């Protein structure tokens, strides 16, 4: 889920939370320390 209003709108507009592949890839990014970005 986006942390800012813009991030939340982007997640909603692109249906990123509805895409199983995107959720799986993002979970690997979290493990690698790549997500969420620091800036």
MIKESE-843321 format. One line per field, with one value per residue: chain; x, y, z of N, C-alpha, C in turn. Coordinates in steps of 0.001 Angstrom, whole numbers, padded with zeros to 6 digits. Layout:
BEGIN
unit <- [A;...] $
n.px <- [X;...] $
n.py <- [Y;...] $
n.pz <- [Z;...] $
ca.px <- [X;...] $
ca.py <- [Y;...] $
ca.pz <- [Z;...] $
c.px <- [X;...] $
c.py <- [Y;...] $
c.pz <- [Z;...] $
END
This chain:
BEGIN
unit <- [A;A;A;A;A;A;A;A;A;A;A;A;A;A;A;A;A;A;A;A;A;A;A;A;A;A;A;A;A;A;A;A;A;A;A;A;A;A;A] $
n.px <- [000850;000483;002372;001999;-000496;-000350;001069;-000742;-002891;-001704;-001190;-003829;-004892;-003349;-003984;-002271;-002397;-004086;-002922;-001550;001017;002489;002325;003756;006339;006932;007124;009533;011232;011033;012263;014838;015488;014910;012470;010174;011197;013743;013653] $
n.py <- [-001169;002241;004847;007560;010044;010288;007976;006008;006532;005877;003121;002235;003123;001692;-000833;-002350;-003731;-005739;-007526;-010566;-011395;-008995;-008526;-010720;-010319;-007857;-008674;-010056;-007945;-006524;-008313;-008215;-005669;-003582;-002378;-000636;002219;004485;007205] $
n.pz <- [000000;-000738;000834;000844;-000111;-002922;-003596;-002711;-004429;-006859;-006536;-006371;-008865;-010708;-010020;-008414;-006019;-006598;-008242;-008361;-009168;-009009;-006258;-005279;-006386;-005200;-002551;-002587;-003161;-000774;001005;-000063;000599;-001074;-001226;000767;-001215;-000039;-000596] $
ca.px <- [000000;001247;002522;001553;-001719;-000009;001409;-001975;-003654;-001010;-001471;-005233;-005089;-002679;-004456;-001088;-002729;-004946;-002117;-000811;002433;003089;002450;004844;007608;007166;007562;010965;011914;011092;013300;016131;015716;014710;011131;009898;012377;013982;013317] $
ca.py <- [000000;003480;005553;008939;010082;010019;006555;005221;006709;005118;001704;001994;003333;000634;-002117;-003090;-004616;-006803;-008349;-011547;-011377;-007780;-008729;-011673;-009656;-006843;-009343;-010327;-006649;-006211;-009185;-007728;-004318;-002627;-001789;000588;003057;005439;008580] $
ca.pz <- [000000;-000794;002109;000665;-000918;-004320;-003693;-002582;-005668;-007901;-006283;-006724;-010300;-011465;-009486;-007969;-004905;-007119;-009138;-007553;-009555;-008444;-004814;-005030;-006690;-004170;-001322;-002749;-003043;000660;001568;-000550;001100;-002166;-001140;000013;-001425;001045;-000987] $
c.px <- [000889;001270;002015;000244;-001447;000321;000180;-002820;-003030;-001285;-002891;-005446;-004490;-003079;-003297;-001390;-003629;-004169;-001237;000680;003143;003290;003606;006207;007937;007634;009048;011776;012065;012201;014689;016470;015526;013375;010731;011166;012517;013591;012190] $
c.py <- [001224;004186;006982;008932;009775;008547;005668;005329;005914;003631;001373;002085;002204;-000765;-002982;-004043;-005766;-007815;-009284;-011552;-010163;-007932;-009667;-011026;-008630;-007490;-009695;-009042;-006263;-007025;-008681;-006330;-003238;-001901;-001696;001413;004082;006855;008638] $
c.pz <- [000000;000547;002030;-000116;-002394;-004525;-003610;-003845;-006806;-007755;-006715;-008236;-011132;-011006;-008989;-006820;-005342;-007953;-008313;-007886;-008967;-006945;-004488;-005268;-005618;-002875;-001396;-002643;-001579;001316;001181;-000034;000050;-002073;000315;-000158;-000305;000668;-001954] $
END
